[in-house]
Amino acid sequence: HLAFNLNESFEVGSAFEYFCVRFLVFPINSVFIYTLSSLCYALYLPFALLAEFRTRYRFYFRLDLKALYIAPPDIGRLGITEGFRVINLCNAFDVPSAPHIGSGLGIYTAASLHVAAATEQLYLLEFQPSQIDVSDLYFSPSLRPAEGSYQLSLTPGLGVEPDEAKLSEHIFRT
């Protein structure tokens, strides 16, 4: 996670290729665009970056320089509309998306699920069990995947309802 330079990323990535690892996440800081571009050309193993970016403009420059192998847009931080703009931009560059689900709870995860369900070239959708455990305390229904797949709710909106009584314990007013 942003721990390697170019040579180390290549060594680690090459070793991971041998063990059939599916992809590497954030091997190099995304500020080093030309280094990322070199890594894209050097490794067969895909790697993801840019969950920290909040607009399509930050993605565009890296896509244009071929410094992005898989895009992990963070829908909870980008928002649904800008998230789709990023994904459509990635599709135009033939770069698959693997939406990142950060530290948000039910609504954050539900928004990510809906965007992922409508995404062309979806590589995968992240799963963080500890976040689902916490989310289940405050939102229903559970968004826990079963047998490797998420199930979208058929209820209106994003399909999750907050438990306002439980959430009220965490509201502080000054």
HUJOQUI-V445938 format. One record per pair of residues at least 12 apart in sequence whose ideal C-beta (glycine too) atoms are under 10 Angstrom apart, sorted by sequence separation. I is the first residue (numbers start at 1). J is the second residue. D is the distance in Angstrom with one decimal. If there is no record, write none. Layout:
I_J_D, I_J_D
//
This chain:
12_24_7.1, 27_39_7.1, 50_62_6.7, 59_71_6.4, 73_85_9.2, 74_86_9.4, 75_87_9.1, 87_99_8.1, 99_111_9.5, 100_112_8.0, 101_113_8.7, 113_125_7.1, 131_143_9.3, 132_144_4.9, 141_153_6.3, 36_49_6.8, 49_62_7.4, 50_63_9.7, 73_86_4.4, 86_99_9.5, 99_112_5.1, 112_125_6.9, 132_145_8.3, 140_153_9.7, 13_27_6.8, 36_50_9.7, 59_73_7.6, 72_86_9.9, 73_87_6.2, 83_97_9.1, 99_113_8.7, 112_126_8.0, 141_155_8.5, 9_24_7.7, 12_27_6.8, 24_39_9.4, 71_86_6.7, 101_116_9.3, 129_144_8.1, 143_158_9.8, 27_43_9.0, 33_49_10.0, 71_87_7.4, 73_89_9.6, 83_99_7.4, 99_115_6.2, 109_125_9.6, 127_143_9.9, 129_145_9.5, 143_159_8.6, 9_26_10.0, 10_27_9.0, 50_67_9.6, 56_73_8.9, 73_90_7.8, 99_116_5.2, 109_126_9.6, 127_144_8.9, 143_160_6.8, 9_27_4.0, 27_45_9.6, 49_67_8.1, 50_68_6.7, 53_71_9.1, 71_89_8.5, 97_115_8.9, 98_116_8.8, 109_127_9.6, 127_145_6.0, 141_159_7.6, 142_160_9.1, 8_27_7.9, 9_28_5.5, 24_43_8.0, 28_47_8.4, 30_49_4.7, 49_68_6.1, 53_72_9.5, 54_73_9.6, 59_78_9.8, 71_90_4.5, 97_116_8.0, 109_128_8.8, 139_158_9.8, 140_159_10.0, 141_160_7.0, 4_24_9.3, 8_28_8.8, 27_47_5.6, 29_49_8.9, 30_50_5.5, 48_68_8.4, 49_69_8.0, 50_70_9.4, 51_71_9.1, 52_72_9.6, 53_73_7.8, 54_74_8.1, 70_90_8.8, 71_91_9.6, 99_119_7.4, 125_145_8.6, 139_159_9.9, 140_160_6.9, 141_161_8.2, 6_27_9.1, 24_45_5.9, 26_47_7.7, 27_48_9.3, 28_49_7.9, 30_51_9.1, 47_68_9.0, 48_69_7.1, 49_70_8.0, 50_71_6.2, 51_72_4.6, 53_74_8.1, 78_99_9.3, 98_119_9.5, 127_148_8.8, 139_160_4.7, 140_161_5.7, 4_26_9.3, 5_27_9.2, 6_28_6.9, 23_45_6.5, 24_46_7.4, 25_47_6.8, 26_48_7.0, 27_49_8.4, 30_52_7.1, 40_62_9.7, 46_68_9.9, 47_69_5.3, 48_70_4.3, 49_71_7.8, 50_72_6.4, 51_73_7.4, 52_74_7.6, 56_78_8.5, 68_90_7.8, 71_93_8.9, 78_100_9.8, 97_119_5.6, 109_131_7.2, 138_160_9.5, 139_161_6.7, 140_162_8.6, 1_24_9.9, 2_25_9.5, 3_26_8.5, 4_27_4.9, 5_28_7.1, 22_45_8.5, 23_46_4.3, 24_47_4.0, 25_48_5.1, 26_49_6.0, 30_53_7.5, 46_69_4.4, 47_70_6.8, 48_71_7.2, 49_72_7.2, 50_73_7.5, 51_74_4.7, 54_77_5.9, 55_78_7.6, 63_86_9.6, 76_99_9.2, 77_100_8.7, 96_119_8.9, 97_120_8.5, 98_121_9.9, 99_122_8.0, 108_131_8.6, 109_132_7.5, 127_150_8.3, 138_161_9.9, 139_162_5.6, 140_163_6.9, 1_25_6.7, 2_26_5.2, 3_27_7.5, 4_28_6.0, 5_29_9.6, 21_45_6.7, 22_46_7.8, 23_47_5.9, 24_48_7.5, 25_49_8.1, 26_50_8.8, 45_69_8.5, 46_70_5.0, 48_72_4.5, 50_74_8.7, 53_77_8.9, 54_78_6.0, 71_95_5.5, 73_97_6.2, 75_99_5.5, 76_100_8.5, 96_120_8.9, 97_121_6.3, 98_122_7.5, 99_123_9.2, 101_125_7.3, 102_126_8.8, 124_148_10.0, 125_149_9.4, 138_162_6.2, 139_163_6.9, 1_26_5.0, 2_27_7.6, 3_28_8.7, 4_29_9.4, 20_45_9.6, 21_46_9.8, 23_48_6.0, 24_49_9.8, 26_51_7.8, 37_62_8.3, 40_65_9.1, 41_66_7.6, 52_77_8.3, 53_78_8.1, 54_79_8.9, 64_89_10.0, 68_93_7.9, 70_95_6.9, 71_96_7.3, 72_97_7.3, 73_98_8.8, 74_99_7.3, 75_100_8.1, 76_101_7.1, 77_102_6.6, 96_121_4.3, 97_122_6.1, 98_123_4.2, 99_124_8.7, 100_125_9.2, 101_126_4.6, 103_128_8.5, 106_131_9.5, 110_135_9.3, 125_150_6.8, 135_160_8.4, 138_163_5.4, 1_27_8.2, 2_28_6.9, 3_29_9.4, 6_32_8.1, 9_35_8.3, 13_39_7.4, 17_43_7.4, 25_51_8.6, 26_52_9.1, 36_62_6.9, 40_66_5.7, 41_67_9.8, 43_69_8.0, 51_77_8.1, 56_82_6.5, 59_85_9.1, 60_86_9.1, 63_89_6.6, 69_95_7.1, 70_96_5.6, 71_97_4.9, 72_98_5.1, 73_99_5.7, 74_100_4.5, 75_101_7.9, 76_102_5.6, 77_103_9.9, 95_121_7.6, 96_122_6.9, 97_123_6.3, 98_124_5.0, 99_125_5.7, 100_126_5.7, 101_127_7.5, 102_128_8.6, 105_131_6.9, 106_132_9.2, 109_135_6.3, 137_163_7.8, 138_164_9.2, 2_29_5.1, 5_32_8.8, 9_36_9.1, 16_43_9.0, 17_44_5.8, 18_45_9.6, 40_67_6.2, 51_78_9.6, 55_82_6.4, 56_83_9.2, 59_86_5.3, 63_90_6.6, 66_93_8.2, 68_95_5.7, 69_96_8.5, 70_97_7.2, 71_98_7.3, 72_99_6.4, 73_100_6.9, 74_101_7.8, 75_102_9.1, 76_103_8.3, 77_104_8.3, 94_121_7.6, 96_123_4.0, 97_124_9.2, 98_125_7.0, 99_126_6.7, 101_128_6.0, 103_130_9.8, 104_131_7.6, 105_132_9.1, 108_135_8.4, 136_163_10.0, 138_165_9.8, 139_166_9.3, 2_30_8.2, 6_34_9.7, 10_38_8.9, 14_42_8.8, 17_45_4.6, 30_58_8.7, 33_61_6.9, 37_65_5.1, 38_66_9.9, 39_67_8.2, 40_68_7.3, 54_82_7.6, 56_84_9.5, 57_85_9.7, 58_86_8.9, 59_87_9.5, 70_98_5.2, 71_99_8.7, 72_100_4.0, 74_102_5.4, 76_104_4.2, 83_111_7.9, 87_115_7.1, 91_119_8.3, 95_123_9.3, 96_124_8.8, 97_125_9.3, 98_126_6.9, 100_128_9.7, 103_131_6.8, 106_134_9.4, 107_135_9.1, 138_166_5.3, 139_167_8.9, 2_31_9.7, 6_35_5.0, 9_38_9.5, 10_39_6.7, 13_42_8.0, 14_43_7.1, 16_45_5.6, 30_59_10.0, 33_62_5.9, 36_65_8.1, 37_66_5.5, 38_67_8.6, 40_69_5.4, 56_85_4.6, 57_86_9.6, 60_89_6.2, 63_92_8.1, 64_93_7.7, 66_95_9.0, 71_100_9.4, 72_101_9.4, 74_103_10.0, 75_104_9.1, 76_105_9.3, 83_112_8.2, 86_115_9.7, 87_116_9.1, 90_119_9.1, 91_120_5.3, 102_131_8.5, 105_134_6.4, 106_135_4.7, 110_139_8.1, 137_166_6.5, 138_167_5.5, 5_35_7.8, 6_36_8.8, 9_39_5.5, 13_43_4.4, 14_44_8.6, 15_45_9.4, 36_66_8.9, 37_67_4.0, 39_69_8.3, 55_85_8.4, 56_86_4.8, 59_89_6.0, 60_90_9.7, 63_93_4.3, 72_102_9.9, 74_104_8.9, 90_120_9.3, 91_121_5.7, 101_131_7.0, 105_135_4.2, 106_136_8.3, 109_139_8.5, 113_143_6.7, 137_167_9.5, 12_43_9.6, 13_44_8.3, 14_45_7.6, 16_47_9.4, 33_64_9.8, 34_65_7.2, 36_67_3.9, 37_68_8.7, 55_86_8.0, 56_87_9.2, 59_90_6.9, 62_93_9.5, 63_94_9.5, 76_107_8.1, 77_108_8.7, 80_111_5.6, 83_114_9.8, 84_115_6.4, 87_118_8.7, 88_119_9.3, 90_121_7.3, 101_132_9.5, 103_134_9.5, 104_135_8.4, 105_136_9.2, 106_137_9.7, 107_138_9.9, 108_139_9.8, 110_141_9.9, 112_143_9.3, 138_169_9.7, 6_38_6.1, 7_39_10.0, 10_42_5.5, 13_45_4.7, 30_62_7.1, 33_65_5.8, 35_67_8.2, 36_68_7.1, 54_86_9.5, 56_88_8.4, 57_89_9.4, 60_92_9.8, 63_95_6.1, 76_108_3.7, 79_111_8.1, 80_112_9.2, 83_115_5.2, 87_119_5.3, 88_120_8.5, 105_137_8.8, 106_138_6.6, 107_139_7.2, 113_145_9.4, 138_170_8.6, 6_39_6.2, 9_42_8.6, 10_43_6.4, 12_45_9.2, 13_46_9.3, 33_66_10.0, 34_67_7.2, 36_69_8.7, 53_86_7.9, 56_89_5.2, 60_93_8.8, 62_95_9.3, 75_108_7.6, 76_109_7.8, 78_111_9.6, 83_116_9.6, 87_120_7.8, 105_138_6.1, 106_139_2.8, 110_143_6.2, 117_150_8.2, 9_43_7.7, 13_47_6.9, 33_67_4.9, 56_90_9.1, 59_93_9.0, 74_108_9.1, 75_109_9.1, 76_110_9.8, 78_112_9.9, 80_114_7.3, 81_115_9.8, 84_118_7.7, 87_121_8.2, 105_139_6.2, 106_140_8.1, 109_143_4.9, 116_150_7.9, 4_39_9.4, 7_42_9.9, 10_45_9.8, 12_47_9.9, 32_67_8.7, 33_68_9.3, 75_110_9.7, 76_111_6.4, 80_115_6.0, 84_119_8.3, 87_122_8.7, 106_141_9.2, 108_143_9.8, 109_144_9.8, 117_152_5.9, 6_42_8.2, 9_45_9.8, 50_86_8.8, 59_95_8.9, 75_111_5.1, 76_112_6.4, 79_115_9.8, 83_119_9.2, 106_142_8.9, 107_143_10.0, 116_152_9.5, 30_67_8.3, 75_112_4.3, 78_115_9.1, 106_143_6.4, 113_150_5.3, 9_47_7.8, 30_68_8.7, 74_112_8.2, 75_113_8.9, 80_118_9.8, 105_143_9.2, 112_150_9.3, 113_151_8.9, 114_152_6.7, 28_67_9.7, 73_112_9.1, 75_114_8.4, 113_152_6.0, 114_153_9.5, 50_90_9.9, 75_115_4.9, 110_150_9.6, 113_153_8.9, 75_116_8.1, 109_150_8.8, 73_115_8.1, 101_143_9.6, 110_152_8.4, 73_116_9.9, 110_153_7.5, 114_157_9.5, 75_119_10.0, 114_158_6.3, 24_69_8.9, 25_70_9.0, 113_158_8.2, 114_159_8.0, 23_69_7.7, 24_70_9.4, 26_72_8.8, 73_119_9.3, 112_158_9.8, 113_159_8.3, 2_49_9.4, 23_70_6.0, 25_72_7.6, 51_98_9.5, 110_157_8.4, 111_158_5.9, 113_160_9.5, 22_70_9.9, 48_96_9.5, 51_99_8.9, 52_100_9.2, 110_158_3.9, 23_72_9.8, 46_95_9.7, 48_97_9.3, 51_100_3.9, 109_158_9.1, 110_159_5.7, 111_160_9.4, 2_52_9.9, 46_96_8.1, 48_98_5.8, 50_100_8.8, 51_101_9.5, 52_102_9.6, 71_121_9.4, 75_125_10.0, 107_157_9.4, 108_158_9.6, 110_160_4.6, 51_102_7.0, 70_121_9.7, 72_123_8.9, 107_158_6.1, 109_160_7.9, 46_98_9.0, 48_100_7.9, 71_123_8.7, 72_124_9.7, 74_126_9.6, 106_158_8.3, 107_159_9.9, 108_160_9.7, 70_123_5.4, 72_125_9.9, 106_159_9.3, 107_160_6.1, 69_123_9.6, 70_124_8.8, 72_126_7.5, 106_160_4.2, 107_161_9.7, 40_95_10.0, 105_160_8.9, 106_161_8.3, 107_162_7.5, 106_162_6.9, 105_162_8.8, 106_163_9.5, 105_167_9.5, 23_96_9.9, 25_98_9.1, 23_98_7.6, 25_100_8.9, 48_123_8.3, 51_126_9.2, 22_98_9.7, 48_124_9.7, 46_123_7.7, 48_126_9.6, 80_158_9.1, 23_123_7.7, 22_123_8.8, 23_124_8.5, 25_126_9.4, 22_124_7.7
//
